Amino acid sequence: MAYSEAQAHSRSSLRSSTGTGTGTGGRPSLLTDHSNHRSSFGSQRLSLLPSKTPNLSTPTLPTPQFDSDELLARAATFETEVNSAIQKIKSKIVENTEQWVRETAEAREYDREVREEMKVAVAQETALNKTLQKEREEAQIMTKTIQQLSATYEDMKQTRSLHEAQLDLLRKEVKAKREAKIALKKALDEQVLKNKPELASYESFLSMRIVGVKVDHIGFIFTRISEQDWEQEYSITLDVSQHEFSASDCSPELPELPALLRYLNETRDFYGFMKKVRQAFRDLSKK
C-alpha cells in the first residue's frame, strides 16, 4: 500500500515537472495515459522507496524519478525507425543485388560478344595476312617480270639502233644502185639509139632480126638461108647472164655450135660469131 502511494506520487510529480497531460494552450502531452498497461507493468517494478518502518541498521537510497511509458514509447519509435532503416537497407541490398546481377549478365554478354568479335577479327586478320602475302609474292613476280621486260626492251632498243643503222646503209646502197641503174638505163637507151642504125644494117645485111626471149636471153632469127625457102627461119638463143656466153636453144641444131661458142668467149667478136653461125646454117641447109 505504501509502495503504490509512493509510485502514484512520483508519477504526478514527474507529469507536473515534464508537462504531461494537457498543458498550456491546450497542447497534448507527449505521453498518453495507459492505465491498463501501467497496472500490469507496475507490479513488475522494483521498489526503491524506503519502507515506512525505518530500519535504522540499513541506509536509505534516493528514489529516481522516471516514466516507463515514455521510455517504452521512445523504444517503440526507435525500434520502428530501426526496422524501417533495416527494411530500406534490405530493399537497397536487393535492388543493388538485382542491378549487380543485371550488370554482370550484361558484362558477360558483352564479354561474349567481344570474344566473338575478336575471333572474327583474328580470322579476318589471318585472311588479310594471307592476301597480303600473296599480293607481295605477286608483286615480286611482277617486279622480276618488269625487270626482264626492261632488259629485253633495252636489248631491242640496241638491236633497233643497229638495224636502223644497217637500214640506212642499205637505203644508201639501194639509192646508189638505183641511181646507177637509172644512169645505166639512160646510157643503154642512148646506146640503143646509137645502135639502131647499126642494128638495122646488121639485120639487113645478115637477113637477121633480134628478139628478147626473157631476161638475159637474146634470140637471133635468120632468114634467106635456104635456097628452096627464103622465108624459112633459123634461130639461136644466147644466155648472156654469165661472163661466158652459152646457147640455151638452137633450131636446127648445129654440130659445130660448141666450137662457135668457144670462139665467141675467147675473142668476144660478136659480129664474127654471127657470120659464122649464119654460114653454119647455110651449110646445114644444103645437106
Secondary structure, 3 states (H helix, E strand, C coil): CHHHHHHHHHHHHHHHHHCCCCCHHHCCCCCCCCHHHHHHHHCCCCCCCCCCCCCCCCCCCCCCCCCHHHHHHHHHHHHHHHHHHHHHHHHHHHHHHHHHHHHHHHHHHHHHHHHHHHHHHHHHHHHHHHHHHHHHHHHHHHHHHHHHHHHHHHHHHHHHHHHHHHHHHHHHHHHHHHHHHHHHHHHHHHHHHHHHHHHHHHHHHHCEEEEEEECCEEEEEECCCCCCCCCCCEEEEEECCCCCCEEEEEECCCCCHHHHHHHHHHHCCHHHHHHHHHHHHHHHHHC
